[in-house]
Amino acid sequence: MKAALIEKEVDEVKSFEKSSFDEIIAFLRDNGVTVKKTGTLKAMNKERVIVKHYGQLAEQASVKNYLDASDTATKGILQEVFGKTLHEIYQSEIIINDEIRGYLVEAEKQLAASQVYPALLNIRMAIFIAIEQDYDIANWADQAGANDWRLFLGRGASAPHHSIKPSLASCRMCSQSGNW
């Protein structure tokens, strides 16, 4: 909700950093943003206070109702203010690498079509490229000695110097051979 207020440039006119939850909803409404399920959201905020400060447990049915209301309100606000869904914002604004974003977009389509295994492969590829690629020493496995200086050039540069063979071959090699 605060991101929507910033996008609407309300922060240029009013300071809402110390505003209550109800005031933030009011600021959104005052600036032409429809906030769905406001009664449920306000009840959720009161329940949050009770759970947090008094240790009283929330009922499972209430939690589900709050989750559904939050989802509905969030989807509506994001679509109205940004013109995008949360997934589109993550994919277009946060994930900069086109190759990684491509794998995740494909995985999202596959999950929507109940193709779980291909989706998991695409997610695995994205994780490999984003995190593990710098530790992949598969290209050096057969030719590198324990102290070979070539390990520190390019791929494998972040791998520990004592690594000779990876615990798993590179992700691309695994996905092509089917050996996970």
Disulfide bonds with the S-S distance in Angstrom:
none
